[in-house]
Amino acid sequence: PVGAVSAYNQGLYVVALQACQKLGLPVANDQIAAALAMYQGLYDPQLGYVRWLSTQTYKGPDVLAGDALSLFLWNKPLLSDTAVRNTLNAQVRTQYGMEVLAQQNGTSVPADQFLTLTNNPTTGAVEGIPEPGGWYQNGGSWLLWEFLAEYSALRHGDFAALQEIQQSIAAEVAVTPLSKEFKVTINNPAIGSVDPAWPYPLGSCGLDRQGFGWNTALATFLSTLQH
């Protein structure tokens, strides 16, 4: 929505500004400070987590990606220990992995409120497809965001997150031994209306969404924990 702030984007924006300044580009300290204040301000102590979107009470682990990236690159956190630990603890965990998006009460976001943009193969027009709960970005489990949130918490001194990282990696390959774009977490018949590959086992996804290389980021981030 116009005027809304995405915590995921805002965290990456802070790190991007810092990188630009280190590269000698004209980025002032007050620009970085303002961006950081906005990111930090998305932590809502009443909710007990960093808001996924400033105008909603939705929650998701990707909000900690900026903090994790800052710790990885500069060895400096962007968020407080309390904000990170509480945000991780507030996430919805299933036996198939952490849900990437959920409402405050842990249920899926209504499908008609969360749309995936796609091109109509016939007309070429951009259309929004309502996402059923438990599938793709509406409550599916994305190892990359789940891991980055756990990495962030671990770097903030939450040592229980190390075991959670191990559990997340195990869940990724428990059903099919491939790195995945995401995993389905809920047996929702409505998934068949948006994914022609459905049905497939919970904790997995269609073959066209398996074999994704971006989860290899885990190996790079984990290497920093050995020092």
C-alpha positions, 0 to 999 in steps of 0.5 A, a space after each residue: 500500500 502507498 506509504 507502507 514500509 516493508 521491513 524486509 526492504 527497509 533492512 536491505 536499504 540500510 545495508 545498501 546505503 552503508 555499502 554505498 558510503 563505503 564505496 565512496 558514493 555521496 551517502 550522508 550519515 544522516 541518511 543512514 541514520 534515518 533509514 535505520 531508525 525506520 527499520 528499528 521502529 518497525 519493532 512493535 513491543 506490544 505485538 512482540 515482533 518486527 512488523 512485516 509491513 508497517 500498516 499490518 500486524 502480519 509477521 514473517 522471518 524475512 524481516 530479520 534479513 537486513 540485520 543478518 546481512 549487516 552482521 555478516 558483512 560488517 559484524 554490526 547488528 541493526 536491531 536490538 537483542 530483544 527485537 531479534 529474539 522476540 521476533 524469531 520466537 513469535 514466528 509460526 513453526 510447523 513440522 515442515 518449517 517456519 511459515 514465511 507469513 502469518 497473521 498476528 494469531 498465527 493463521 494464514 493471511 486471507 488469500 484475497 489480501 495477498 496476491 502474486 503478480 503474474 503475466 497472463 500467458 494469453 493476453 500478456 496482462 499482469 494479473 494478481 493471483 490470490 495465494 491460498 494459505 500454506 502455499 508459496 508466500 502466504 504461509 509457505 516455508 522458505 528456508 532462506 528467510 527462516 535461516 537468516 532469522 535464526 542466524 540473526 538470533 544466534 549472532 545476538 546471543 540466542 544459542 538455541 537458534 543453532 539447534 533451530 538452524 539444524 532443524 530447519 536444514 533437516 526439514 528442507 530435505 526430509 521429504 525430497 532431497 533438494 533445495 527448494 524455493 519454498 515448502 507447502 506447510 498446510 494441506 489446503 485443497 485451494 492450492 490446486 487452483 493456483 499450482 498445477 503440480 498440486 497435490 504433492 507431499 507437505 514439506 515439499 513443492 512442485 519439481 519446477 520449484 526444486 533445485 534452487 541455488 539461493 539456499 547455498 547462502 547458508 554455507 557462506 553464512 555458516 562459515 562465519 560462525 566457525 570463527 
